[in-house]
Amino acid sequence: MSERQVETEIEGPIARVWLNRPDKLNAITFDLLDGLVDAAATIERERGVRAVLLEGRGSSFCAGLDFGAVLTRKREVARRFLANPLRGTNGFQRPLWVWRELPVPVIALTRGHVFGGGIQLALAADFRFTTPDCQWSVMEAKWGLVPDMSGSVPLGDLVPADVAKRLVLTGEVFSGEKAVDYGVASGVHEDPSVPAEELVDQILERSPDAVAAGKRLMDRTRRSTPRRAFRLERRFQQAMMRSANTREARRAGTAKEAPAFGPRTFG
């Protein structure tokens, strides 16, 4: 049996997910796409998970689509290109977009290459920490294509319109430091796990229900009308007021003690 192309390890409240094709710079195949969906589903079922660290084995995060492994299977490409009418995503978009839909924060740790589908996967995370010399690119432009694995939405959320268009139209290769300047990356460090783990420590201090609701609220209201945003605020806040984890947060805050939260109940 061949090795899994996506590996998941859950240790207490933290799930670690690795793209596992280091000899191919973790280039995307059909098996890898399926592995991403399965990994996200596993994490969603584990209500004790509070944060996800997503990275690539070896020297690179992800160098994009493995053209040789994917485009030679034309029938499979055509099948996966059809959108699911209920989800609104197709078989190339959903494996990346599921990370945005997870009710826990996802943090991508990038090094080496973040090209094409790789940058779209990183953009599906809630946070991205990168090495200074990491190379990023919306590489589709080089091949006469456009981003089609859900990346256009988070890119448009993160950066001004002119920057997004520049990256999509040119396929410019830019460093991790430039990724922070552009607003594509959340931070830069020689070891991306350092700022990532600092952020995780902060997240673990908060109610898992409030974290899940906060992530969903900010994602859903970014492109909504004020009326819809206010409705979501009311709905989610009512759910928080019924949460045992909210009661624990209040108790611990009043007593000036570390909270002892239970499993996530929201989402």
TIFI-130309 format. One record per residue (C-alpha): residue in three letters; z, x, y. Coordinates in steps of 0.05 Angstrom, whole numbers, padded with zeros to 5 digits, always signed. Each point is the difference from the previous one (the first is absolute). Layout:
<sites>
alaZXY
...
</sites>
This chain:
<sites>
met+00000+00000+00000
ser-00018+00028+00068
glu+00052+00009+00054
arg+00013-00057+00047
gln-00037+00009+00066
val+00058-00032+00037
glu+00072+00015-00019
thr+00062-00038+00022
glu+00072+00023-00005
ile+00058-00042+00024
glu+00066+00034+00015
gly+00051-00049+00026
pro-00025-00029+00066
ile-00060+00046+00007
ala-00067-00006-00035
arg-00045+00061-00002
val-00074-00011-00013
trp-00049+00057-00013
leu-00075+00000-00003
asn-00011+00042-00062
arg-00069+00033+00000
pro+00019+00067+00031
asp-00060+00036-00030
lys-00045-00049+00038
leu+00041-00001+00064
asn+00024-00069-00021
ala-00068-00030+00013
ile-00004-00075-00012
thr-00026-00030-00065
phe+00003-00070-00028
asp+00060+00020-00043
leu+00036+00027+00061
leu-00013-00065+00038
asp+00028-00040-00058
gly+00060+00048-00004
leu+00015-00013+00074
val+00002-00075-00012
asp+00045+00008-00061
ala+00047+00047+00036
ala+00008-00047+00059
ala+00013-00059-00048
thr+00054+00040-00036
ile+00034+00018+00064
glu-00002-00072+00026
arg+00035-00024-00063
glu+00055+00052+00008
arg+00044-00033+00053
gly+00046+00060+00003
val-00055+00043+00029
arg+00010+00011+00075
ala-00055+00050+00018
val-00064+00030-00029
leu-00025+00072+00006
leu-00075+00005-00013
glu-00033+00068-00010
gly-00051+00039-00039
arg+00012+00050-00056
gly-00025+00070+00014
ser-00029+00026+00064
ser-00028-00064+00030
phe+00020-00071+00015
cys-00069-00031-00015
ala-00070+00025+00014
gly-00032-00069-00002
leu-00045-00035-00049
asp-00023+00037-00062
phe-00074-00017+00008
gly-00019+00028-00068
ala+00052-00042-00036
val-00010-00064+00039
leu-00071-00009+00027
thr-00032+00013-00068
arg+00033-00064-00026
lys-00041-00049+00041
arg+00021-00063-00035
glu+00073+00016+00010
val-00012+00016+00073
ala-00035-00067+00009
arg+00056-00037-00036
arg+00055+00031+00041
phe-00037-00011+00065
leu+00008-00076-00008
ala+00059-00025+00041
asn+00055-00042-00031
pro-00003-00065+00040
leu+00076-00009-00001
arg+00020+00070+00019
gly-00059+00015+00045
thr-00007+00071-00027
asn-00047+00029-00052
gly+00012+00050-00055
phe-00006+00060+00047
gln+00043-00029+00056
arg+00057-00030-00040
pro+00026+00064-00033
leu+00013+00029+00069
trp+00021-00063+00036
val+00054-00016-00051
trp+00042+00057+00030
arg-00001-00035+00068
glu+00021-00065-00035
leu+00059+00031-00037
pro+00067-00026+00026
val+00028+00071+00006
pro-00022+00056+00047
val-00052+00049-00028
ile-00002+00071+00025
ala-00061+00044-00014
leu+00010+00076-00005
thr-00066+00035+00012
arg-00026+00070-00008
gly-00067+00032-00015
his-00053-00054+00008
val+00006-00072+00024
phe-00073-00020-00001
gly-00037-00066-00005
gly+00037-00046-00048
gly+00058+00049+00005
ile+00010-00013+00074
gln-00006-00074-00012
leu+00055+00004-00052
ala+00044+00040+00047
leu-00012-00051+00055
ala+00023-00055-00048
ala+00069+00032+00000
asp+00050-00018+00054
phe+00012+00073+00018
arg-00039+00065-00010
phe+00029+00070+00003
thr-00048+00058-00004
thr-00004+00076-00001
pro-00028+00033+00063
asp-00062+00027-00036
cys-00015-00063-00040
gln-00072-00024+00010
trp-00012-00073+00016
ser-00067-00037+00006
val-00030-00069-00002
met-00052+00035-00043
glu-00043-00062-00013
ala-00041+00016+00062
lys-00025+00064-00033
trp-00033-00042-00055
gly-00028-00054+00045
leu+00056-00049-00017
val+00058-00035+00033
pro+00073-00005-00023
asp+00002-00057-00051
met+00066+00008-00036
ser+00042-00038+00052
gly+00007+00059+00046
ser-00032-00032+00061
val+00060-00046+00012
pro+00057+00052+00001
leu-00043+00050+00038
gly-00012-00053+00053
asp+00075-00014+00002
leu+00020+00072+00008
val-00047+00030+00052
pro-00039-00021+00062
ala-00069-00030-00011
asp-00037+00061+00026
val+00038+00047-00047
ala-00012-00046-00059
lys-00074-00004+00015
arg-00005+00075+00009
leu+00030+00013-00068
val-00041-00053-00035
leu-00066+00018+00034
thr+00005+00076-00006
gly+00040+00014-00063
glu+00035+00054+00040
val+00045+00045-00042
phe+00066+00010+00036
ser+00066+00035-00016
gly+00067-00029-00014
glu+00023+00019+00069
lys-00060-00037+00030
ala+00015-00059-00045
val+00068-00006+00035
asp-00034+00007+00068
tyr-00049-00055-00017
gly+00056-00045-00026
val-00026-00001-00071
ala+00059+00039-00028
ser+00074-00014+00013
gly+00022+00072+00001
val-00017+00071-00020
his+00040+00051-00039
glu-00013+00060-00045
asp+00035-00041-00054
pro-00016-00074+00011
ser+00056-00021-00047
val+00052+00023+00051
pro-00015-00052+00054
ala-00017-00051-00054
glu+00068+00007-00033
glu+00035-00002+00067
leu-00034-00067+00013
val+00018-00026-00069
asp+00073+00017+00012
gln-00002-00042+00064
ile-00034-00058-00036
leu+00052+00001-00056
glu+00055-00013+00051
arg-00030-00068+00016
ser-00003-00065-00038
pro-00059-00001-00049
asp-00013-00072+00020
ala-00003+00017+00074
val-00046+00059-00014
ala-00047-00043-00042
ala+00000-00056+00051
gly-00009+00049+00058
lys-00060+00033-00033
arg-00033-00067-00014
leu+00016-00027+00070
met-00031+00059+00036
asp-00062+00000-00045
arg-00012-00074+00006
thr+00012-00007+00075
arg-00041+00060+00023
arg-00064-00041+00002
ser+00029-00069+00006
thr+00010-00048+00059
pro+00069+00000+00034
arg+00012-00070-00027
arg-00011+00022-00072
ala+00041+00063+00011
phe+00059-00040+00027
arg-00005-00047-00060
leu+00004+00059-00048
glu+00059+00029+00038
arg+00039-00065-00009
arg-00019-00007-00073
phe+00018+00071-00019
gln+00064+00000+00041
gln+00023-00064-00035
ala-00012+00035-00067
met+00041+00060+00024
met+00058-00045+00020
arg+00004-00025-00072
ser-00003+00069-00031
ala+00060+00031-00034
asn-00025+00068+00024
thr+00005-00024+00072
arg+00072-00020-00012
glu+00013+00068-00030
ala-00032+00034+00061
arg+00046-00039+00047
arg+00062+00013-00043
ala-00014+00075-00004
gly-00017+00005+00074
thr+00065-00034+00020
ala+00041+00042-00048
lys-00038+00063+00019
glu-00016+00013-00073
ala-00063+00018-00037
pro-00033-00065-00025
ala-00008-00014-00074
phe-00064-00040-00002
gly-00025-00039-00060
pro-00072-00005-00023
arg-00053-00027+00048
thr-00005-00075+00000
phe-00054-00008+00053
gly-00074+00006-00017
</sites>
